Amino acid sequence: MQVTPPRHRSVGFLEQDGETWACFLVTFLDGGRWHGHLAFRRRDGELGTDEVKTADIFIEESETEIDRRARSLGRPLLSGLLASALHKAQARIRDVPHLRRWFRDMLAESSLLADRVPGEPSTADFAELRSLYASYRQDQVAHFIALLRPQDFQNAVDTILAGQAFDFGAKDRLQFAMMVVEYIESRLPLPPFEVWLEDYLAHGAVYQLYAHTLHREGRLP
């Protein structure tokens, strides 16, 4: 059965709730027939990031026919399809395990200790040590989140954000995420910088291996 890689072609731009969205027609050949759907991406986003899409709403014998039909859609209908795609995407985001995984991935990407070579002598200056300490504190938050049941973490996020749904599509989602992280961090029994620094200078490899195991190997230390 022949399947071609999907191809994106620009259809235009739409305004939705004060934001500009680029609209693309995505087509691919599957089983001898052409399929097509619409994908919407924030104007400042990247392909695959902040993108929502419809189901396959076109199935035709030729790609040209899909292109003709897509470009004949009026702006009100395109706006309605965008609103529907956003609603479905936000419903998927509320999937409980996905929320916890997203937070863990976000903290893993920002971990400085996870990318240091275990056992490598530390030559960091004071400012970098401060950054490593902040990274250590966020590593503890990531560990704490990993220990929670997905539903318990969802409930905690809802409480911290005063019942406001965490919207992955919002531009300020990282701001909301850091509100959650800082709330948890402030309630963990973590050592002050001076105590941590003394222990880190003596046992830096242990901290580096811990972060690497937690974030890069994807398992609890």
KEBANU-758549 format. One line per 2 residues: number of its first residue (from 1); their letters; for each residue x negated, y negated, z negated of N, C-alpha, C. Coordinates in nm, 2 decimals. Layout:
REM KEBANU-758549
NUM> a> X Y Z X Y Z X Y Z  ...
//
This chain:
REM KEBANU-758549
1> mq> -0.09 0.12 0.00 0.00 0.00 0.00 -0.09 -0.12 0.00  -0.07 -0.21 0.10 -0.16 -0.33 0.11 -0.11 -0.44 0.02
3> vt> -0.21 -0.49 -0.05 -0.19 -0.61 -0.14 -0.30 -0.71 -0.11  -0.26 -0.83 -0.08 -0.36 -0.93 -0.06 -0.38 -1.02 -0.18
5> pp> -0.50 -1.08 -0.20 -0.52 -1.17 -0.31 -0.42 -1.29 -0.30  -0.37 -1.34 -0.41 -0.28 -1.46 -0.40 -0.35 -1.58 -0.35
7> rh> -0.27 -1.66 -0.27 -0.32 -1.78 -0.21 -0.24 -1.90 -0.26  -0.30 -2.01 -0.30 -0.24 -2.13 -0.36 -0.24 -2.24 -0.25
9> rs> -0.12 -2.30 -0.23 -0.11 -2.42 -0.15 -0.03 -2.52 -0.22  -0.08 -2.65 -0.21 -0.01 -2.76 -0.28 0.12 -2.79 -0.22
11> vg> 0.22 -2.81 -0.31 0.35 -2.85 -0.27 0.38 -3.00 -0.30  0.31 -3.05 -0.41 0.33 -3.19 -0.45 0.32 -3.20 -0.59
13> fl> 0.36 -3.32 -0.65 0.35 -3.35 -0.79 0.49 -3.38 -0.84  0.51 -3.34 -0.97 0.64 -3.37 -1.04 0.61 -3.44 -1.17
15> eq> 0.71 -3.51 -1.22 0.70 -3.58 -1.35 0.79 -3.50 -1.44  0.74 -3.47 -1.56 0.82 -3.39 -1.66 0.78 -3.44 -1.80
17> dg> 0.88 -3.51 -1.87 0.85 -3.56 -2.00 0.73 -3.65 -2.01  0.71 -3.73 -1.91 0.60 -3.82 -1.91 0.47 -3.77 -1.87
19> et> 0.47 -3.64 -1.82 0.34 -3.58 -1.78 0.35 -3.55 -1.63  0.24 -3.55 -1.56 0.24 -3.52 -1.42 0.19 -3.37 -1.40
21> wa> 0.27 -3.30 -1.32 0.24 -3.16 -1.29 0.22 -3.14 -1.14  0.12 -3.07 -1.11 0.09 -3.03 -0.97 0.17 -2.90 -0.95
23> cf> 0.24 -2.89 -0.83 0.32 -2.78 -0.80 0.25 -2.70 -0.68  0.23 -2.57 -0.69 0.17 -2.49 -0.59 0.26 -2.37 -0.55
25> lv> 0.26 -2.34 -0.42 0.32 -2.22 -0.37 0.21 -2.11 -0.37  0.24 -2.00 -0.44 0.15 -1.89 -0.44 0.21 -1.77 -0.37
27> tf> 0.14 -1.72 -0.27 0.19 -1.61 -0.18 0.09 -1.50 -0.18  0.14 -1.38 -0.16 0.06 -1.26 -0.15 0.14 -1.15 -0.07
29> ld> 0.07 -1.07 0.00 0.13 -0.96 0.07 0.13 -0.83 -0.01  0.25 -0.77 -0.03 0.26 -0.65 -0.11 0.35 -0.55 -0.04
31> gg> 0.30 -0.44 0.00 0.39 -0.34 0.06 0.45 -0.38 0.19  0.38 -0.46 0.26 0.42 -0.50 0.40 0.51 -0.62 0.40
33> rw> 0.55 -0.67 0.28 0.63 -0.79 0.28 0.56 -0.90 0.20  0.59 -1.02 0.23 0.53 -1.14 0.17 0.61 -1.18 0.04
35> hg> 0.54 -1.20 -0.07 0.61 -1.25 -0.19 0.55 -1.39 -0.22  0.64 -1.47 -0.29 0.59 -1.60 -0.32 0.66 -1.65 -0.45
37> hl> 0.58 -1.73 -0.53 0.64 -1.79 -0.65 0.58 -1.93 -0.66  0.63 -2.01 -0.75 0.58 -2.14 -0.77 0.50 -2.15 -0.90
39> af> 0.38 -2.21 -0.90 0.30 -2.23 -1.02 0.29 -2.38 -1.04  0.29 -2.42 -1.17 0.29 -2.56 -1.21 0.17 -2.57 -1.30
41> rr> 0.09 -2.68 -1.28 -0.03 -2.70 -1.36 -0.04 -2.85 -1.39  -0.07 -2.88 -1.52 -0.09 -3.02 -1.55 -0.20 -3.08 -1.46
43> rd> -0.18 -3.21 -1.43 -0.27 -3.27 -1.33 -0.41 -3.26 -1.37  -0.44 -3.27 -1.51 -0.58 -3.27 -1.55 -0.62 -3.13 -1.60
45> ge> -0.54 -3.02 -1.57 -0.57 -2.89 -1.61 -0.66 -2.82 -1.50  -0.69 -2.69 -1.54 -0.77 -2.61 -1.45 -0.69 -2.49 -1.41
47> lg> -0.72 -2.43 -1.30 -0.65 -2.31 -1.25 -0.65 -2.20 -1.36  -0.53 -2.15 -1.39 -0.52 -2.05 -1.49 -0.51 -2.10 -1.64
49> td> -0.54 -2.23 -1.65 -0.53 -2.30 -1.78 -0.41 -2.39 -1.78  -0.33 -2.39 -1.88 -0.21 -2.48 -1.89 -0.13 -2.46 -1.77
51> ev> -0.12 -2.34 -1.71 -0.04 -2.32 -1.59 0.08 -2.23 -1.63  0.20 -2.27 -1.57 0.32 -2.19 -1.59 0.37 -2.15 -1.45
53> kt> 0.45 -2.05 -1.44 0.50 -2.01 -1.31 0.63 -1.94 -1.31  0.70 -1.94 -1.20 0.83 -1.88 -1.19 0.80 -1.73 -1.16
55> ad> 0.91 -1.65 -1.15 0.91 -1.52 -1.10 0.89 -1.52 -0.95  0.88 -1.41 -0.88 0.87 -1.41 -0.74 1.01 -1.44 -0.68
57> if> 1.03 -1.56 -0.64 1.16 -1.61 -0.59 1.17 -1.60 -0.44  1.06 -1.57 -0.37 1.06 -1.55 -0.23 1.01 -1.42 -0.19
59> ie> 1.08 -1.35 -0.10 1.04 -1.22 -0.04 1.08 -1.22 0.10  0.98 -1.24 0.19 1.01 -1.25 0.33 0.92 -1.16 0.42
61> es> 0.95 -1.16 0.55 0.87 -1.08 0.64 0.74 -1.15 0.68  0.74 -1.29 0.66 0.62 -1.36 0.70 0.59 -1.47 0.59
63> et> 0.46 -1.50 0.58 0.42 -1.60 0.49 0.47 -1.74 0.54  0.48 -1.76 0.67 0.53 -1.88 0.72 0.67 -1.91 0.68
65> ei> 0.75 -1.81 0.67 0.89 -1.83 0.63 0.90 -1.87 0.48  0.81 -1.81 0.40 0.81 -1.85 0.26 0.77 -1.99 0.25
67> dr> 0.67 -2.03 0.32 0.62 -2.17 0.32 0.73 -2.27 0.36  0.80 -2.23 0.46 0.91 -2.32 0.51 1.02 -2.33 0.40
69> ra> 1.06 -2.22 0.34 1.16 -2.23 0.24 1.12 -2.30 0.12  1.00 -2.28 0.08 0.95 -2.35 -0.04 0.94 -2.50 -0.02
71> rs> 0.90 -2.55 0.09 0.89 -2.69 0.12 1.03 -2.76 0.15  1.13 -2.67 0.16 1.26 -2.73 0.18 1.34 -2.75 0.05
73> lg> 1.28 -2.70 -0.06 1.34 -2.72 -0.19 1.33 -2.87 -0.23  1.44 -2.92 -0.28 1.44 -3.06 -0.32 1.38 -3.08 -0.45
75> rp> 1.34 -3.21 -0.48 1.27 -3.24 -0.61 1.35 -3.20 -0.73  1.49 -3.22 -0.73 1.56 -3.18 -0.85 1.55 -3.03 -0.88
77> ll> 1.56 -2.95 -0.77 1.55 -2.81 -0.79 1.41 -2.77 -0.84  1.30 -2.83 -0.79 1.17 -2.80 -0.83 1.15 -2.84 -0.98
79> sg> 1.21 -2.95 -1.02 1.20 -3.00 -1.16 1.27 -2.90 -1.25  1.39 -2.84 -1.20 1.46 -2.74 -1.28 1.38 -2.61 -1.29
81> ll> 1.31 -2.58 -1.19 1.22 -2.46 -1.19 1.11 -2.48 -1.29  1.05 -2.60 -1.29 0.94 -2.63 -1.38 0.99 -2.62 -1.53
83> as> 1.11 -2.68 -1.55 1.16 -2.68 -1.69 1.19 -2.53 -1.73  1.24 -2.45 -1.64 1.27 -2.31 -1.68 1.14 -2.23 -1.70
85> al> 1.03 -2.26 -1.62 0.91 -2.19 -1.64 0.84 -2.23 -1.77  0.85 -2.36 -1.81 0.80 -2.41 -1.94 0.87 -2.34 -2.05
87> hk> 1.00 -2.33 -2.04 1.08 -2.27 -2.15 1.04 -2.12 -2.17  1.02 -2.05 -2.06 0.98 -1.91 -2.07 0.84 -1.89 -2.13
89> aq> 0.75 -1.99 -2.08 0.62 -1.98 -2.13 0.61 -2.00 -2.28  0.69 -2.10 -2.33 0.69 -2.13 -2.47 0.75 -2.01 -2.55
91> ar> 0.85 -1.94 -2.49 0.91 -1.83 -2.56 0.80 -1.72 -2.57  0.72 -1.70 -2.47 0.61 -1.60 -2.48 0.51 -1.64 -2.59
93> ir> 0.48 -1.77 -2.59 0.38 -1.82 -2.69 0.42 -1.79 -2.83  0.55 -1.79 -2.86 0.60 -1.76 -2.99 0.58 -1.61 -3.03
95> dv> 0.54 -1.53 -2.93 0.51 -1.39 -2.97 0.41 -1.39 -3.08  0.44 -1.33 -3.19 0.36 -1.34 -3.31 0.22 -1.30 -3.30
97> ph> 0.19 -1.17 -3.25 0.05 -1.13 -3.24 -0.03 -1.23 -3.15  0.03 -1.29 -3.05 -0.05 -1.37 -2.96 -0.09 -1.50 -3.04
99> lr> -0.01 -1.55 -3.13 -0.04 -1.67 -3.20 -0.17 -1.65 -3.28  -0.17 -1.54 -3.36 -0.29 -1.51 -3.44 -0.41 -1.49 -3.35
101> rw> -0.40 -1.42 -3.24 -0.51 -1.39 -3.15 -0.57 -1.52 -3.10  -0.48 -1.62 -3.06 -0.52 -1.74 -3.01 -0.61 -1.82 -3.11
103> fr> -0.56 -1.82 -3.23 -0.64 -1.89 -3.34 -0.78 -1.82 -3.36  -0.78 -1.69 -3.36 -0.91 -1.62 -3.37 -1.00 -1.65 -3.26
105> dm> -0.95 -1.65 -3.13 -1.03 -1.68 -3.02 -1.09 -1.82 -3.02  -1.00 -1.92 -3.06 -1.04 -2.06 -3.07 -1.16 -2.07 -3.17
107> la> -1.15 -2.01 -3.29 -1.25 -2.02 -3.39 -1.38 -1.95 -3.34  -1.36 -1.84 -3.27 -1.48 -1.76 -3.22 -1.56 -1.85 -3.12
109> es> -1.49 -1.92 -3.03 -1.56 -2.00 -2.93 -1.64 -2.12 -3.00  -1.60 -2.16 -3.11 -1.66 -2.28 -3.18 -1.77 -2.23 -3.28
111> sl> -1.78 -2.10 -3.30 -1.88 -2.06 -3.41 -2.02 -2.07 -3.36  -2.10 -2.15 -3.44 -2.24 -2.17 -3.41 -2.32 -2.06 -3.46
113> la> -2.28 -2.00 -3.57 -2.36 -1.89 -3.63 -2.36 -1.77 -3.54  -2.24 -1.74 -3.48 -2.23 -1.62 -3.40 -2.32 -1.61 -3.29
115> dr> -2.37 -1.72 -3.24 -2.46 -1.72 -3.12 -2.61 -1.73 -3.16  -2.64 -1.74 -3.28 -2.78 -1.74 -3.33 -2.83 -1.60 -3.33
117> vp> -2.96 -1.58 -3.30 -3.02 -1.45 -3.30 -3.04 -1.40 -3.45  -2.98 -1.29 -3.49 -3.00 -1.25 -3.63 -3.15 -1.22 -3.66
119> ge> -3.20 -1.28 -3.77 -3.34 -1.26 -3.81 -3.43 -1.37 -3.75  -3.38 -1.45 -3.66 -3.46 -1.56 -3.60 -3.49 -1.67 -3.71
121> ps> -3.61 -1.71 -3.73 -3.64 -1.81 -3.83 -3.56 -1.94 -3.80  -3.51 -2.00 -3.91 -3.44 -2.12 -3.89 -3.53 -2.24 -3.88
123> ta> -3.52 -2.32 -3.78 -3.59 -2.45 -3.76 -3.50 -2.56 -3.76  -3.38 -2.54 -3.80 -3.27 -2.65 -3.79 -3.31 -2.77 -3.88
125> df> -3.27 -2.89 -3.83 -3.29 -3.00 -3.92 -3.16 -3.02 -4.01  -3.16 -3.12 -4.09 -3.05 -3.14 -4.18 -2.92 -3.15 -4.12
127> ae> -2.91 -3.23 -4.01 -2.78 -3.25 -3.94 -2.73 -3.12 -3.88  -2.82 -3.03 -3.83 -2.78 -2.91 -3.77 -2.74 -2.81 -3.88
129> lr> -2.81 -2.82 -3.99 -2.76 -2.73 -4.11 -2.62 -2.77 -4.16  -2.59 -2.90 -4.15 -2.46 -2.94 -4.19 -2.36 -2.88 -4.09
131> sl> -2.39 -2.88 -3.96 -2.30 -2.82 -3.86 -2.29 -2.67 -3.88  -2.40 -2.60 -3.92 -2.39 -2.46 -3.94 -2.30 -2.43 -4.06
133> ya> -2.31 -2.52 -4.16 -2.22 -2.50 -4.28 -2.08 -2.52 -4.24  -2.05 -2.61 -4.16 -1.91 -2.63 -4.12 -1.86 -2.51 -4.04
135> sy> -1.95 -2.45 -3.96 -1.92 -2.33 -3.88 -1.90 -2.22 -3.97  -1.98 -2.21 -4.08 -1.96 -2.10 -4.18 -1.82 -2.11 -4.24
137> rq> -1.78 -2.23 -4.27 -1.65 -2.25 -4.34 -1.53 -2.20 -4.24  -1.55 -2.24 -4.11 -1.45 -2.19 -4.02 -1.45 -2.04 -3.99
139> dq> -1.57 -1.98 -4.00 -1.58 -1.84 -4.00 -1.50 -1.77 -4.11  -1.50 -1.83 -4.22 -1.42 -1.78 -4.33 -1.27 -1.79 -4.31
141> va> -1.23 -1.90 -4.24 -1.09 -1.91 -4.20 -1.05 -1.80 -4.10  -1.14 -1.78 -4.00 -1.11 -1.68 -3.90 -1.10 -1.54 -3.97
143> hf> -1.19 -1.51 -4.07 -1.18 -1.38 -4.14 -1.05 -1.37 -4.22  -1.01 -1.48 -4.28 -0.89 -1.48 -4.35 -0.77 -1.46 -4.26
145> ia> -0.77 -1.52 -4.15 -0.66 -1.50 -4.05 -0.65 -1.36 -4.00  -0.77 -1.30 -3.98 -0.77 -1.16 -3.94 -0.71 -1.06 -4.04
147> ll> -0.72 -1.10 -4.17 -0.67 -1.01 -4.27 -0.52 -1.02 -4.29  -0.46 -1.13 -4.24 -0.32 -1.15 -4.25 -0.24 -1.06 -4.15
149> rp> -0.12 -1.02 -4.19 -0.03 -0.96 -4.09 0.02 -1.07 -3.99  0.04 -1.03 -3.87 0.08 -1.14 -3.77 0.20 -1.22 -3.81
151> qd> 0.30 -1.15 -3.87 0.42 -1.23 -3.91 0.39 -1.32 -4.03  0.30 -1.27 -4.12 0.27 -1.36 -4.23 0.19 -1.48 -4.18
153> fq> 0.11 -1.47 -4.08 0.03 -1.58 -4.03 0.13 -1.68 -3.96  0.23 -1.62 -3.88 0.33 -1.70 -3.82 0.40 -1.79 -3.92
155> na> 0.44 -1.72 -4.03 0.52 -1.79 -4.13 0.43 -1.90 -4.20  0.30 -1.87 -4.21 0.21 -1.98 -4.27 0.20 -2.10 -4.18
157> vd> 0.19 -2.07 -4.05 0.18 -2.18 -3.95 0.30 -2.27 -3.95  0.42 -2.20 -3.96 0.54 -2.27 -3.96 0.55 -2.36 -4.09
159> ti> 0.50 -2.31 -4.20 0.51 -2.38 -4.32 0.41 -2.50 -4.32  0.29 -2.48 -4.27 0.19 -2.59 -4.26 0.23 -2.70 -4.17
161> la> 0.30 -2.66 -4.06 0.34 -2.76 -3.96 0.48 -2.81 -3.99  0.53 -2.78 -4.12 0.66 -2.83 -4.16 0.78 -2.78 -4.07
163> gq> 0.76 -2.66 -4.02 0.87 -2.60 -3.94 0.86 -2.63 -3.79  0.77 -2.71 -3.75 0.75 -2.75 -3.61 0.69 -2.64 -3.54
165> af> 0.75 -2.60 -3.43 0.69 -2.49 -3.35 0.56 -2.52 -3.29  0.46 -2.43 -3.29 0.33 -2.45 -3.24 0.34 -2.44 -3.09
167> df> 0.32 -2.55 -3.01 0.34 -2.55 -2.87 0.21 -2.54 -2.80  0.18 -2.43 -2.74 0.05 -2.41 -2.67 0.04 -2.50 -2.54
169> ga> 0.15 -2.54 -2.49 0.15 -2.63 -2.37 0.12 -2.77 -2.40  0.13 -2.81 -2.53 0.11 -2.96 -2.56 -0.03 -3.00 -2.55
171> kd> -0.05 -3.12 -2.51 -0.19 -3.17 -2.50 -0.26 -3.18 -2.64  -0.18 -3.20 -2.74 -0.24 -3.21 -2.88 -0.24 -3.08 -2.95
173> rl> -0.23 -2.97 -2.88 -0.22 -2.84 -2.95 -0.35 -2.82 -3.04  -0.47 -2.87 -2.99 -0.59 -2.85 -3.07 -0.58 -2.93 -3.20
175> qf> -0.52 -3.04 -3.19 -0.50 -3.12 -3.31 -0.41 -3.05 -3.41  -0.30 -2.99 -3.37 -0.22 -2.91 -3.46 -0.29 -2.79 -3.51
177> am> -0.37 -2.73 -3.42 -0.45 -2.61 -3.46 -0.55 -2.64 -3.57  -0.61 -2.76 -3.56 -0.71 -2.80 -3.66 -0.64 -2.84 -3.79
179> mv> -0.51 -2.88 -3.79 -0.44 -2.91 -3.91 -0.42 -2.78 -3.98  -0.39 -2.67 -3.91 -0.37 -2.54 -3.97 -0.50 -2.49 -4.03
181> ve> -0.61 -2.50 -3.95 -0.74 -2.45 -4.00 -0.79 -2.53 -4.12  -0.77 -2.66 -4.12 -0.82 -2.74 -4.23 -0.73 -2.71 -4.36
183> yi> -0.61 -2.69 -4.34 -0.52 -2.65 -4.45 -0.57 -2.52 -4.52  -0.59 -2.42 -4.44 -0.64 -2.29 -4.49 -0.78 -2.31 -4.55
185> es> -0.87 -2.38 -4.48 -1.00 -2.40 -4.53 -1.01 -2.46 -4.67  -0.92 -2.56 -4.69 -0.93 -2.64 -4.81 -0.88 -2.56 -4.93
187> rl> -0.82 -2.44 -4.91 -0.77 -2.36 -5.01 -0.84 -2.23 -5.03  -0.95 -2.21 -4.96 -1.04 -2.10 -4.98 -1.15 -2.13 -5.08
189> pl> -1.19 -2.04 -5.16 -1.29 -2.06 -5.26 -1.43 -2.06 -5.20  -1.47 -2.17 -5.13 -1.60 -2.17 -5.06 -1.70 -2.25 -5.14
191> pp> -1.83 -2.21 -5.13 -1.93 -2.28 -5.20 -1.96 -2.42 -5.14  -2.00 -2.51 -5.22 -2.04 -2.65 -5.17 -2.17 -2.63 -5.08
193> fe> -2.19 -2.74 -5.01 -2.30 -2.73 -4.91 -2.44 -2.69 -4.98  -2.47 -2.75 -5.09 -2.60 -2.73 -5.16 -2.62 -2.59 -5.19
195> vw> -2.51 -2.52 -5.25 -2.52 -2.38 -5.28 -2.54 -2.29 -5.16  -2.45 -2.32 -5.06 -2.46 -2.25 -4.93 -2.60 -2.26 -4.87
197> le> -2.65 -2.38 -4.87 -2.78 -2.41 -4.80 -2.89 -2.32 -4.86  -2.90 -2.32 -5.00 -3.00 -2.24 -5.06 -2.99 -2.09 -5.02
199> dy> -2.87 -2.04 -5.02 -2.85 -1.90 -4.99 -2.88 -1.88 -4.84  -2.84 -1.97 -4.75 -2.86 -1.95 -4.61 -3.01 -1.95 -4.57
201> la> -3.08 -2.04 -4.64 -3.23 -2.05 -4.61 -3.30 -1.92 -4.65  -3.24 -1.85 -4.75 -3.30 -1.73 -4.80 -3.25 -1.61 -4.72
203> hg> -3.13 -1.61 -4.68 -3.07 -1.50 -4.61 -2.99 -1.53 -4.48  -3.06 -1.61 -4.40 -2.99 -1.66 -4.28 -2.95 -1.55 -4.19
205> av> -3.03 -1.44 -4.18 -3.00 -1.33 -4.09 -2.86 -1.27 -4.13  -2.83 -1.26 -4.25 -2.71 -1.20 -4.30 -2.59 -1.28 -4.25
207> yq> -2.60 -1.41 -4.26 -2.49 -1.50 -4.21 -2.47 -1.49 -4.06  -2.58 -1.48 -3.99 -2.58 -1.47 -3.84 -2.52 -1.34 -3.80
209> ly> -2.56 -1.23 -3.86 -2.50 -1.10 -3.83 -2.35 -1.09 -3.86  -2.32 -1.15 -3.98 -2.17 -1.16 -4.02 -2.09 -1.22 -3.91
211> ah> -2.13 -1.34 -3.87 -2.06 -1.42 -3.77 -2.05 -1.35 -3.63  -2.17 -1.29 -3.60 -2.17 -1.21 -3.47 -2.08 -1.09 -3.47
213> tl> -2.07 -1.02 -3.58 -1.98 -0.91 -3.59 -1.84 -0.95 -3.59  -1.81 -1.06 -3.66 -1.67 -1.11 -3.67 -1.62 -1.16 -3.53
215> hr> -1.70 -1.24 -3.46 -1.65 -1.30 -3.34 -1.69 -1.23 -3.21  -1.81 -1.18 -3.20 -1.86 -1.13 -3.07 -1.83 -0.98 -3.06
217> eg> -1.83 -0.90 -3.17 -1.79 -0.76 -3.17 -1.64 -0.74 -3.19  -1.57 -0.84 -3.24 -1.43 -0.83 -3.26 -1.39 -0.74 -3.37
219> rl> -1.47 -0.72 -3.47 -1.43 -0.64 -3.59 -1.47 -0.71 -3.72  -1.40 -0.66 -3.82 -1.43 -0.73 -3.95 -1.57 -0.68 -4.00
221> p> -1.65 -0.77 -4.06 -1.78 -0.73 -4.11 -1.77 -0.64 -4.23
//
